[in-house]
Amino acid sequence: MVTLALWYVLYKVPTDIFYNYEIVVSAIAAIYALPFWRTLEKFMYPILFPFKNEGYRERSINSLGACTVVAVVLTIVLVLQWNAVFYNVIAAFISLEIFSFLILSLKMNHKRSLRNYYFIQLITFLFLGAVFLYGFYFGLYEVIWFAIIGSTLFVIIKYMEVFSFFSNWKRGRGWAWKLLGLALLLWLMGKGILYVSKFVFS
């Protein structure tokens, strides 16, 4: 009912784009509240975590994975409508999906599941690339910026996680060099974003 009410408000006030985000959140919450969701959930999250018998993983991560799969499917359905009316709703879906993929790709969620960890990195990379190409093709600057920001956060997180395979950030004398490398990475990414911005938005 809340989702339908928000659709009606958006129909009456189409210029208020923030209602699109509220519609997306309430719609996902409505799907997640369905009584049979828990039964379907165990069949959906293996799409993102296909490798079994690799240790314990938090159920909340599995639930987020299943919700992300549903959100991506709904986004694809809206994209295939080829209708500009859905652009803002698609952008809202994409922003939440990027945030979800960043969480799902964290190493802390795959302590004993390295194959699932590597697989979700590939999926996240492909998703961010597809989002950027979609935004660029249709000239949706908001989506392009979502892809750029999401990619930036993804690279920073992966940079920090690389060292966690070999050492602890808080131990040893190398932490200063790691931070210096992070600063250099941020500088290079800033230069890259400026170059891409001039190329895309010119």
Secondary structure, DSSP 8 states (H G I E B T S, - for coil): -HHHHHHHHHHH-TT-THHHHHHHHHHHHHHHTSTTHHHHHHHHGGGT----SS----HHHHHHHHHHHHHHHHHHHHHTT--GGGHHHHHHHHHHHHHHHHHHT-GGG-TT-HHHHHHHHHHHHHHHHHHHHHHHHHT-HHHHHHHHHHHHHHHHHHHHHHHHTT--TTSSSTHHHHHHHHHHHHHHHHHHHHHHHHHHH-
